[in-house]
Amino acid sequence: MSDRVFTWRIAVDGAETSAVFEPAPLDRRGTVFVCAHGAGGHMHDRNMNALAAALRGRGIDIVRFNFLYREQGSRRPDAMARLEACMNAVVSHTRREVDPHRLLIGGRSMGGRAASMLAAHGAECDGLLLFAYPLHPAGKPEKLRDAHLRAIRVPVLCLNGTRDALCRRDLMKHALASVGPNWRMHWLEGADHSFHVLKASGRTDKDVLEESATVTRDWLCQLGSS
């Protein structure tokens, strides 16, 4: 864990939310990742903590934050426009406070989806990093969330588990057929939507996180050294 954690309060459309900036402890590459939580989570939930720790271990600085509904104690996600506005405010604050060489946006599940919508609408960033992208609701593969993907112009790394109930592999392959070369898809064998694997797989959840972090580091190296 980093020995330096900076706590922020960020104004968002007349409200305010919390965020933390956690520089990587070693081998910093000048890359900051603004990472958004999933619909049922928050910036300090178990999955977010584990993911942030794994990525910091690969030299990536992390910004985590709460969407407004979570900051206000609700479990009901805000409308997408409000999710985007919150993330955009955090990204702008990060640029002012940190002035990173390279800034990535993304997150887990719904947080990643909000970031992808923001990128599709032209938000300035250097890349999109998606973990467990929710291509469709569980049990409703006909309700695809892919219409905006072709509008994304920045490099994308998307990591989903092969057992993810919110992202059928064949449907994702079809959705990405017309997206273009900027999108890299990586499948985590045996992982579900929470990146959990069964004991019978011979792997652990930590193995999945370490694989995710290593793939992310290698992708960043391919984008160019900072």
N, C-alpha and C positions, 0 to 999 in steps of 0.2 A: 504494500500500500504506500502511496505517496505520503511524505511527511509534511506536505504543504497542501492544504485545502482552503480554498477561498469561497466564502459564502456571499451570494448576491441576492438582492431584492430587485425585481425587474417590473417596471410598469407595463401593463398591457390593457389598452382600451379602457382606462378608468379603473382598472383593478390592479392587482399586484401578485406576483408569484415568486417562488423561491427557486434558486439554482445554486449549484456548486461547480467550481472549476477545480479539477484535480490534475495537476501536471504529472506526467510520467516520471517515475523515480530515476530512471536511467536511460541512456541512449536516446535522448530526445531528438526527434526528426523535424520539429517545427510544424507538426500536424495536429490540429485540434478537431475533435469529433463532437458535435452537438448531438447528443443521444437522447431520444424521446422514449418514454415508457409506453407499455401496452395499455389496452382499455381497462383492464382490471388491476393494473399495477400503479406504481408511483416511483419517484426517482430513487428511493432507498429500498425498493423491494429486493427480494433475494436474487431474482434473475438479473436485475439491473446491476446490483453490486458485483455479482460474479462476472458478468460480461465486461463491466468497466475495469475490474481488476485484471482480467486476461488481456485486454487491449492495452492498458497502461504498461503491462509487462512486455509489450512489443514496442514501447516507445511512443505511444499515442496519447496525447493529452485529452482529457475527457471533460465535457460540460454536461451535467445532468440537470433536469428541471422538472417541475410539476406542471402539467396542464392545469388551467384555471379550475376546472371542476374538481380535481383532486386537491388542489390547494385549498379549496373552499369546503372540503369535507364530503363531497358527493362522489358516488360511484357511477353516476350516469354520465357518459362522455358528452362533451360539448358537440355542437354541430361542427362539421369539417371546417367551415370558414373561421370559426373561433379557435379551433385547434391550430390552423395555419397561422392565424394572427399571433397566437401565443408563441409558437415556435419562431416566427419571424422576428418577434421582439427579442427573444433570447439570442438569436443569431446576430442581430444588430448590436446587442449589448456585448457579445463576445468579441466582435470585431473591434469595438471601441476600447475594451479593456485589455485585450490580449494582442490584437493586431497580428494574427498568425500568418505564417508563410503560406499555409494551405489549410483551408477550412472545409470539413466534410459535414454533411447533415444526414440524419437518418434515425434509426432506432429500432425498437422491437415492435413487431406486429402493427397495431394501429398507429403507434408513433412513427414507424417507418412509412406507413401509408400516408400520413399527414406530410411527412418530409417529401415524399415523392410527388404529392400534389403541389407542394410549394415549389419544388424544382420545375415541374411541368408548367407552372405559371410564371416562370422566369426568374425566380429568386437566385441571387448571385451566390454560387458556391463552387468548390473545386471538385466535388464528387458526392455521390449518394451511396450510403452504406446501410443496407437493409437486412435485418435479422428476422426470420420467420414472417416474411411478407404475407399478409392475409389476402390471397387472391380471390377468395370467395368465403362466405359464411360457412360454418361447419354444417354439413348435410345439405347445402344449397349450392352445388357447383354450377348451377345455371346463372347465378347472380355474380358474374365476374366483375372484378374491380381492376380492369385493365385498359379502359378507354383512354386514359391520360398518358399511358406509358410511352407512346410514340412521340409525345411532345417533349420528353426529357432529353436535354442536349448534353448533359455532363456525364462523365464516366460513372457507371453503376456496378457495385458488387452486391449481389443478393444471395443470402445463404438461407436455405430451407431444409428441414429434415424430410427424409423420404417417407416418414409416417405422419406428416403434418396434415391434420384433418381440414385445415383451411387453405391448403395449396396442393391440389392434385398435380402430380408431376406431368402428366400428359397435357393437362389444360395449361399449365405454365409454359410448356414447350410450344404449344400452339400460339399462346398469347405473345410470346417473344419472337415468333417467326418473322414479324415485320418491324421489330424494334430497331435493329441495327447493331453494329459491332461494339458500340459503347457499353453494352450490357453484358456483364459476366455473371453466369449462374453457377452456384456451387451447391451440390446436394450433400447433406450430412447423413451418411448411411445409418438407418435405424432410429434417427431422432424424431421426436414428435414436435408439436408446436412450441412446447416449452424447452426444447432441446434436451429432453429426457430420453434415455435409452433403457431398454429392458436388460436385465441381468443376463439373459440368454444371448444377448448380442456379443458378449465378451468385451464390451466397452463400458466406460463410466460416463456420467454427465460431464465430469471434468475433462475427459478426453475430447468430448465434443466441443467444449469451450476452447480448449487448447488448439484444436484443429481450426476452429473459426478464427481465432486470433492469428494463427500462422498464415492462413489463407489471406487474411486482411493485410498483414504485413507484406506478403509477397505481391499482392495486388498494388499496394502503395509503391513498392519498389519499381514495378513495371510502369507506373504513372510518371516516374522520374524522382530522383533523389531530391530531398529538400536540404 
